[in-house]
Amino acid sequence: MKIKYASVVFLATAFVLVLAVGGLAPAQEAADALVPVETCTGESVELTGDEKRTLDLHNQTRADNGLSALCVHPALTEAARAHSQEMLDKGYFGHESRDGAAMEDRIERFGYSSAGYSYWTIGENVGWGTGPLSAPESRFEEWMDSRDHWPNILSQDFTEVGIGVRGADTRDGGKMYSVDFGTRY
């Protein structure tokens, strides 16, 4: 009897694992799928599913708090994506680049500068998670629970945003998030 029971448990466990693995592929495909989004300039940029979901979470929370939506700025998007990828590639986590360059320098390098504007302000949130903690909802919840991060999300001073979500090539499915906020006028 014990052998039969063990076989049934093993087969049931194997079946559940096959279902779980099969269920991950569509979720990952949705996270990686590109979604066109209108930019601050009226053009279009493609965000990954995770980037778009992160944008939606920001804008829904801002709307719930009587603030205007953030519009996607292409230069901030490129800066955020590059920063997330650099942190993955070089194995670090922080607002400065690995070579010590400040966030301001990095964002300006991607074309979001104060040149020609009388007012310029920037901010950044970064996050990392693996498994279920790599989902946009988890990263966003962590930022909203942090006294150092939620002020960026709910700042009326910020009107533009760039979001970069990049996945690590690891078995735990980790993802790095960079959200770069800005305003220029």
Secondary structure, 3 states (H helix, E strand, C coil): CHHHHHHHHHHHHHHHHHHHHHHHHHHHHHHHCEEEEEECCCCEEEEEHHHHHHHHHHHHHHHHCCCCCCEECHHHHHHHHHHHHHHHHHCCCCCCCCCCCCHHHHHHHCCCCCCCCCCEEEEEEEEEECHHHHCHHHHHHHHHCCCCCHHHHCCCCCCEEEEEEEECCCCCCCEEEEEEEEEEC
